[in-house]
């Protein structure tokens, strides 16, 4: 994709969002810092692009194309993070044959910074997931799976902190309840903890104790459940917390052209985004910080 076409496509679906009460127009350009967050979810082992006869997905996706997009954006803004919201595994013969090795190797080549764990990432069992970890040159973050009595103990962190251009970014992960989705024999002694309660603790730790300027949740809870509005979801998570700036979602394969703006428990804006599935789209959120670290953001979904 030509740079001009890419920028035009990106600009077409962005929406400025004020976070914390200060609009972007009040920022001094010379002092404004930009942090770019790129993200995927539910790629499900789709390595190759869809073919020309694959209906509405024809000629979309593919890891090589995503790599070109990511490289172009990093060249535009070196202060960029690349994240994934889970369900990396299961969906094509690549997973059946290689067991996740190829997926992790390619994500490492794209220089992903962090990912969370989806239910399908247990499809070869927790032992199968553990076996592939040496191929992943990025961190897994999941705060509400207690792996203490499993082979994954100490290999998954609740959160990770990055610093880009003096901006401190805290990222934590949340996973969906595995009972009913995954056989007990596959996730073994993994203990599921209430994601809303864990998110309240994690976001407080990152905001107050770690003094993060930007707090991001990588969630595999699902965007929303209209038939069961009380179940833990990204929208419920946004409403029940006060320190999260961005929720990057997965599981429900929800495609959003631009992030949803949800009000948190203290009536401030939270961005919630999800980009469908199969690597068809790349999510992009740009955060802008003024000299006092007040922030605004805009976001879009880019066709791969």
N, C-alpha and C positions, 0 to 999 in steps of 0.2 A: 504494500500500500504506500502510495506517495505521501510524504509528510504533509503536504497541503491538504490532500483529501482526508487524511487521518484527523487533522486538526479541525477541519470543517465538520466532519462527522461527530467528533467529540463535542464540539461547541453546540451542536444542534439540540442536544438533549440534556444539557446541564441545567442545574437550578441552584442559585445561590441560597445558602442557608446560614442564618446567623446563629452562632452558638455562644451563649453567655452574654448576650445583650449588646454586642458591638458589631455593626455591619462592616462589610469589606470596604465600602466606599469611604469610611473614616480612617482607613489605614494609610500610613505614609509609605509610598511605594519603595523608597530607598531602604526602609527598615523591615518591610514585610518578608517573612520567610514562608516558603512553600514546602509542604510535605505531601508527597503523592503516595496513596495506598492503592495497589493493584490487587485484585483477588479473583479466585475461582472457587467453585464448589461442585461436588457431585460429578466429577469428571468421569468416573466409572471406567477407567482403563481405556478411554478413547484416545488412542495415539495418533491414528491417521485421520485426515479430514473425511467428511462424508462425501460420497460420490455424487455425480451429476444427476442420478436418478433417485436420490433419497428424499423425495418429497420436499417438505418445507425446510429441511435441513441441508438440502443439496449444496455442495461446494462450501460448506462451512466447517469450522473447527480445524483440529490438527495441532499437534504440539509444535511443529516447526513454524507454523504461522504465528502461534502465540509467542514463541521465542522472538520472532522479528518485531512484533508489537512491543513486547516488554523492553527489548533493546532500544527501540526508538524512543520510548518514554523515559527510560533511564538516561539516555543521551540528552534529552530535553531537560530533565531534572534528576540529578544524581541522588537527591534526597528522597529516594523511592523505596518502599517495602513491597514485597510480593508474598501474599498469604493465601492459604487454602482452608476451606471450612469443612473438609471431611468427605468421606466416601470416595477416596482415591481409587480403591479397588473395585473389581467385579463389573463386568459388562461386555467384555470382548474376549476373544481367544488369547490375547496377550496375557491376561491375568490367569486364565486356565493353564497356560503353558509355563509361564515364568513366575507365577505366584506373587507378583507385586514388585519383583526386582526391577523390571524395566521402568515402571511408573516412578519409583523412587530415584532411579538413576537419572531419568530425564528431568524430574523436578530439581534435582541437584544441579544439573547442567544449566537449568534456567535460573539457578540461584534463588530458589524460594527461601524466605527468611523464617517462616513458621507455618505450622498447620495444626489443625485439631483432628480428632479421630471420629469417624462416622461409624454407624452400625455395620456397614458392609466391609469395613476394614478388618472386621473379625471373621470374615467368611472362610478363611483358611485357619481359623482358630487363633487364639492369643499367641500360641507358639509360632504360627505362620507369620503373624505380624512381627513378632520379636525377631524372627529369622531374617527379615528384610531390613531391619533397622541399620545395619552397617552400610547399606546403600543410600541412606538418607543423610545428606550433608546439611540438614536443617533441623530445627527443634520442633518437637511435638508438645503442645500445651493443652492440657485438659485438667480442669480443677475439680470437677465433680465425679470423676471416676477414681475410686480408691484402689490402687493396684498393689497395695502393701503385701498381700499374700499371693502375688502372681509373679511370673517371670518378667513382667514389665516394670516391676518396682524399681524406682530411681531412674527409669529411662524416659519418663514423661514428667514434665514440669507443670505446675499449676499456671505459671505465667512467665513471661520473658520481657525484658526491658531493652529497648533500642534507643540510641541517641543519634539524631540526624540534625546537623546544623544547629546544635545546641538545644534542640527540642527533644524532650524525654518522652518516649512513647511506650506505654505499658500494654501488653497484649496477653489476655488470658483466654482459656478455652472452656467450652461446655459441650457435653455429649448427651444424647437422648437416652431415655430409659431402654435398657437392652432386653428386658423380659418381654416376651411376645414378638420381638423382632429378630432376636438371635438366640440360638439354642444355648442352654446353660453350659453344655459341654464345650462350647466354643469360647465363651468369655470367662468360664471357670469361676474363680473367686473374686472377680472384679465386683466392687461394691458401688452401686449408683447412689449419689447424694443429691439432695434437692437442689436443682440448678438455680432457682431464684435466690434461695438463701446463700448459696455459695457465691453467686454473682454479687450480691450485696456486700459480702465480706471482701471478695477479690477487688472490686472496684474501689472500696474504701481504702484498702491497703495500697493500691496503686496510686490513688489520688492523694491520700493524706500521708501515709507512711513513706512511700517511695517518691512522692512529689512529682508525679508524672504530669506533663502538660497535655497529653492526649491519651485517652483510655479506650481501647478497642477490645471487643469480645468477638472471638471466633466461635460461632454457635452452630451446632448440628441438631438443634431442637426442632426446627421447622418454623416457617414464617408465621402461620396463623392457622387455627382450626375452628372454622365457623360452626361445625356441628358439636364441638366440645370446647367452648371458649375458655374454660377454666384450666385446660391442660397447658403445661409450660410451653411457651412459644416465644419467638423473637419479639413480637409486639407486646406480649405480657411482660417479658423481661424488661423492655424499655420503660414501661409504665411503672414497674415496681422498684426501680433503682434510681440513683441520682447522680452518679459519677461517670457513667458510660457516655462517650461521645459518638461511637459508631459500633453497630452490631452487624457483622458480616455473617450471613446465614447460609444454611444448607438444609438438606434432607427432603424438603417438599418440592424441590425442582421448580421453585417459583421464579419466574422471569420478571424483573422490574427494569423498565427503561431508565429510570432514575431512582435514587433512594427514596423510601418512604420517610416522612418527617413525623415522628411520634413525640408526644410530650411525656417527660419523665415525672417522677413523683413530686418534684418541686417545680413543675411547669416549665422546664427548659427543654430545648429541642434535642432529640436524639435521632441520628440517621440510622436507618435499617435498610440493608441492601442484600440482594441475592440475584445471581445471574444464571438462573435456569439449571442447565446440566450439560454434560458431555463435552465441555470445553468449547461450546458454540460462541460464548461471549467472555469477555474480560471486563471485570468491574474496575472502575477508576473513581477514586474519591480524592479531591485535592483540598487540603486544609491550608489556610492562610493565617499566619500569626503576626500581630503587630509587635511593637517594641515592648509592650506590657504583657505579651502572650495571650491577649484576647484573640479569639479565633472565629473564623467563618469558613464555610466549606461549600463546594459544589461537587456533583457526581454525575456519572453517566455509565451506560453499558455499551461496550464497543463490540461490534460483530467481528468475529475472527474468521 
